[in-house]
Amino acid sequence: MVKQTVHEHRDQMRGGKGSAEMYHIIEKDADSETVRLFSKIVLNPSSSIGKHQHVGETEPFYILSGEGLFTVNDEPGERVHPGDICMMNPGDYHTIENLSDTEELSMMALIYKKD
């Protein structure tokens, strides 16, 4: 089976600033017991995903392009670049921000249940 991604535009994603484009590969209504989301996320220039938490699940990011600032809990943020993998444990609070005012930050995001 061949399937097309589903595009979704989000403003102030999770209380963040600016906007993001989501290209869903696996959506939350898919028939999966472990994966809730598998998407390419593009943060537009100067945009961010607000600080939020996943309970009983985790969400690694794989940075495809651009430069960002990834923050977990109250730790200092870390700069991320293409090829970096951002990891968090279930229950951690996290956020990511596009540091550029001209370039997009794109990444793959996977939300899955983790006991």
Secondary structure as GFF3:
##gff-version 3
##sequence-region A 1 115
A	DSSP	beta_strand	6	11	.	.	.	ID=ss1
A	DSSP	three_ten_helix	13	15	.	.	.	ID=ss2
A	DSSP	beta_strand	19	26	.	.	.	ID=ss3
A	DSSP	beta_strand	35	43	.	.	.	ID=ss4
A	DSSP	beta_strand	48	53	.	.	.	ID=ss5
A	DSSP	beta_strand	57	58	.	.	.	ID=ss6
A	DSSP	beta_strand	61	65	.	.	.	ID=ss7
A	DSSP	beta_strand	68	72	.	.	.	ID=ss8
A	DSSP	beta_strand	78	80	.	.	.	ID=ss9
A	DSSP	beta_strand	85	86	.	.	.	ID=ss10
A	DSSP	beta_strand	93	98	.	.	.	ID=ss11
A	DSSP	beta_strand	105	113	.	.	.	ID=ss12
###
